[in-house]
């Protein structure tokens, strides 16, 4: 039996925000997956390898990059990702 898992929002929230998890895709075959590089050192190395693995499983991959890791992604970038992708992976390098 596994213990419960909690995902914490690193944006200095003062109260715990409860958000339901999005349902998983049944398959990656032919699905559009976005990879968001937050502009931290070596995050692209992780995403390069992840892209290889996703393509092996039949996913189509789109790459995106934040201008800086110190601020949230711009609204237009978030909109672009949300309209083009069925799933997103955000790379954190720390």
Rosetta constraint file for C-alpha pairs under 8 A:
AtomPair CA 8 CA 16 HARMONIC 7.88 0.50
AtomPair CA 9 CA 13 HARMONIC 6.79 0.50
AtomPair CA 13 CA 17 HARMONIC 7.87 0.50
AtomPair CA 25 CA 87 HARMONIC 7.93 0.50
AtomPair CA 27 CA 31 HARMONIC 7.68 0.50
AtomPair CA 28 CA 54 HARMONIC 7.57 0.50
AtomPair CA 28 CA 57 HARMONIC 6.27 0.50
AtomPair CA 28 CA 58 HARMONIC 6.02 0.50
AtomPair CA 28 CA 59 HARMONIC 5.09 0.50
AtomPair CA 29 CA 57 HARMONIC 6.21 0.50
AtomPair CA 29 CA 58 HARMONIC 4.21 0.50
AtomPair CA 29 CA 59 HARMONIC 5.12 0.50
AtomPair CA 30 CA 58 HARMONIC 5.65 0.50
AtomPair CA 30 CA 59 HARMONIC 5.02 0.50
AtomPair CA 30 CA 60 HARMONIC 6.02 0.50
AtomPair CA 31 CA 58 HARMONIC 7.62 0.50
AtomPair CA 31 CA 59 HARMONIC 5.08 0.50
AtomPair CA 31 CA 60 HARMONIC 5.84 0.50
AtomPair CA 31 CA 86 HARMONIC 6.65 0.50
AtomPair CA 32 CA 59 HARMONIC 6.10 0.50
AtomPair CA 32 CA 60 HARMONIC 4.78 0.50
AtomPair CA 32 CA 61 HARMONIC 5.79 0.50
AtomPair CA 32 CA 62 HARMONIC 7.19 0.50
AtomPair CA 32 CA 84 HARMONIC 7.29 0.50
AtomPair CA 32 CA 85 HARMONIC 5.06 0.50
AtomPair CA 32 CA 86 HARMONIC 5.48 0.50
AtomPair CA 32 CA 87 HARMONIC 6.86 0.50
AtomPair CA 33 CA 59 HARMONIC 6.62 0.50
AtomPair CA 33 CA 60 HARMONIC 6.13 0.50
AtomPair CA 33 CA 61 HARMONIC 4.96 0.50
AtomPair CA 33 CA 62 HARMONIC 6.29 0.50
AtomPair CA 33 CA 85 HARMONIC 5.41 0.50
AtomPair CA 33 CA 86 HARMONIC 5.90 0.50
AtomPair CA 33 CA 87 HARMONIC 4.86 0.50
AtomPair CA 33 CA 88 HARMONIC 5.58 0.50
AtomPair CA 33 CA 89 HARMONIC 7.65 0.50
AtomPair CA 34 CA 61 HARMONIC 5.80 0.50
AtomPair CA 34 CA 62 HARMONIC 4.80 0.50
AtomPair CA 34 CA 63 HARMONIC 5.83 0.50
AtomPair CA 34 CA 64 HARMONIC 7.07 0.50
AtomPair CA 34 CA 81 HARMONIC 6.72 0.50
AtomPair CA 34 CA 84 HARMONIC 7.95 0.50
AtomPair CA 34 CA 85 HARMONIC 5.62 0.50
AtomPair CA 34 CA 86 HARMONIC 7.69 0.50
AtomPair CA 34 CA 87 HARMONIC 6.18 0.50
AtomPair CA 34 CA 88 HARMONIC 4.53 0.50
AtomPair CA 34 CA 89 HARMONIC 6.31 0.50
AtomPair CA 35 CA 47 HARMONIC 6.81 0.50
AtomPair CA 35 CA 51 HARMONIC 7.83 0.50
AtomPair CA 35 CA 61 HARMONIC 7.17 0.50
AtomPair CA 35 CA 62 HARMONIC 6.24 0.50
AtomPair CA 35 CA 63 HARMONIC 4.93 0.50
AtomPair CA 35 CA 64 HARMONIC 6.02 0.50
AtomPair CA 35 CA 88 HARMONIC 5.76 0.50
AtomPair CA 35 CA 89 HARMONIC 4.98 0.50
AtomPair CA 35 CA 90 HARMONIC 5.99 0.50
AtomPair CA 35 CA 91 HARMONIC 7.44 0.50
AtomPair CA 36 CA 63 HARMONIC 6.20 0.50
AtomPair CA 36 CA 64 HARMONIC 4.77 0.50
AtomPair CA 36 CA 65 HARMONIC 5.49 0.50
AtomPair CA 36 CA 66 HARMONIC 7.30 0.50
AtomPair CA 36 CA 88 HARMONIC 7.15 0.50
AtomPair CA 36 CA 89 HARMONIC 6.12 0.50
AtomPair CA 36 CA 90 HARMONIC 4.65 0.50
AtomPair CA 36 CA 91 HARMONIC 6.21 0.50
AtomPair CA 37 CA 43 HARMONIC 6.21 0.50
AtomPair CA 37 CA 44 HARMONIC 6.34 0.50
AtomPair CA 37 CA 47 HARMONIC 7.40 0.50
AtomPair CA 37 CA 63 HARMONIC 7.65 0.50
AtomPair CA 37 CA 64 HARMONIC 6.12 0.50
AtomPair CA 37 CA 65 HARMONIC 4.57 0.50
AtomPair CA 37 CA 66 HARMONIC 6.29 0.50
AtomPair CA 37 CA 90 HARMONIC 6.25 0.50
AtomPair CA 37 CA 91 HARMONIC 5.44 0.50
AtomPair CA 37 CA 92 HARMONIC 7.80 0.50
AtomPair CA 38 CA 43 HARMONIC 7.34 0.50
AtomPair CA 38 CA 65 HARMONIC 5.89 0.50
AtomPair CA 38 CA 66 HARMONIC 4.99 0.50
AtomPair CA 38 CA 67 HARMONIC 7.57 0.50
AtomPair CA 38 CA 68 HARMONIC 6.60 0.50
AtomPair CA 38 CA 69 HARMONIC 5.13 0.50
AtomPair CA 38 CA 90 HARMONIC 7.11 0.50
AtomPair CA 38 CA 91 HARMONIC 6.38 0.50
AtomPair CA 38 CA 92 HARMONIC 6.95 0.50
AtomPair CA 39 CA 43 HARMONIC 6.92 0.50
AtomPair CA 39 CA 65 HARMONIC 6.56 0.50
AtomPair CA 39 CA 66 HARMONIC 5.99 0.50
AtomPair CA 39 CA 67 HARMONIC 6.71 0.50
AtomPair CA 39 CA 68 HARMONIC 5.53 0.50
AtomPair CA 39 CA 69 HARMONIC 5.34 0.50
AtomPair CA 40 CA 68 HARMONIC 7.85 0.50
AtomPair CA 40 CA 69 HARMONIC 6.13 0.50
AtomPair CA 40 CA 92 HARMONIC 7.16 0.50
AtomPair CA 40 CA 93 HARMONIC 6.18 0.50
AtomPair CA 41 CA 93 HARMONIC 6.62 0.50
AtomPair CA 42 CA 46 HARMONIC 6.88 0.50
AtomPair CA 42 CA 93 HARMONIC 6.24 0.50
AtomPair CA 43 CA 47 HARMONIC 6.33 0.50
AtomPair CA 43 CA 91 HARMONIC 5.65 0.50
AtomPair CA 43 CA 92 HARMONIC 6.13 0.50
AtomPair CA 43 CA 93 HARMONIC 4.95 0.50
AtomPair CA 44 CA 48 HARMONIC 5.91 0.50
AtomPair CA 44 CA 91 HARMONIC 7.77 0.50
AtomPair CA 45 CA 49 HARMONIC 6.57 0.50
AtomPair CA 46 CA 50 HARMONIC 6.20 0.50
AtomPair CA 46 CA 91 HARMONIC 7.19 0.50
AtomPair CA 46 CA 93 HARMONIC 7.90 0.50
AtomPair CA 47 CA 51 HARMONIC 5.87 0.50
AtomPair CA 47 CA 91 HARMONIC 6.72 0.50
AtomPair CA 48 CA 52 HARMONIC 6.49 0.50
AtomPair CA 49 CA 53 HARMONIC 6.44 0.50
AtomPair CA 50 CA 54 HARMONIC 6.12 0.50
AtomPair CA 51 CA 55 HARMONIC 6.11 0.50
AtomPair CA 51 CA 61 HARMONIC 6.67 0.50
AtomPair CA 52 CA 56 HARMONIC 6.28 0.50
AtomPair CA 53 CA 57 HARMONIC 6.58 0.50
AtomPair CA 54 CA 58 HARMONIC 6.56 0.50
AtomPair CA 54 CA 59 HARMONIC 5.42 0.50
AtomPair CA 54 CA 60 HARMONIC 7.68 0.50
AtomPair CA 54 CA 61 HARMONIC 7.48 0.50
AtomPair CA 55 CA 59 HARMONIC 4.93 0.50
AtomPair CA 55 CA 60 HARMONIC 6.35 0.50
AtomPair CA 55 CA 61 HARMONIC 7.14 0.50
AtomPair CA 62 CA 85 HARMONIC 7.84 0.50
AtomPair CA 64 CA 77 HARMONIC 7.98 0.50
AtomPair CA 64 CA 81 HARMONIC 7.78 0.50
AtomPair CA 66 CA 73 HARMONIC 5.65 0.50
AtomPair CA 66 CA 74 HARMONIC 7.61 0.50
AtomPair CA 66 CA 77 HARMONIC 7.81 0.50
AtomPair CA 67 CA 73 HARMONIC 7.67 0.50
AtomPair CA 73 CA 77 HARMONIC 6.39 0.50
AtomPair CA 73 CA 78 HARMONIC 6.40 0.50
AtomPair CA 74 CA 78 HARMONIC 6.37 0.50
AtomPair CA 75 CA 79 HARMONIC 6.09 0.50
AtomPair CA 76 CA 80 HARMONIC 6.12 0.50
AtomPair CA 77 CA 81 HARMONIC 6.23 0.50
AtomPair CA 78 CA 82 HARMONIC 6.08 0.50
AtomPair CA 79 CA 83 HARMONIC 6.13 0.50
AtomPair CA 80 CA 84 HARMONIC 6.13 0.50
AtomPair CA 81 CA 85 HARMONIC 5.71 0.50
AtomPair CA 81 CA 88 HARMONIC 7.90 0.50
AtomPair CA 82 CA 86 HARMONIC 7.60 0.50
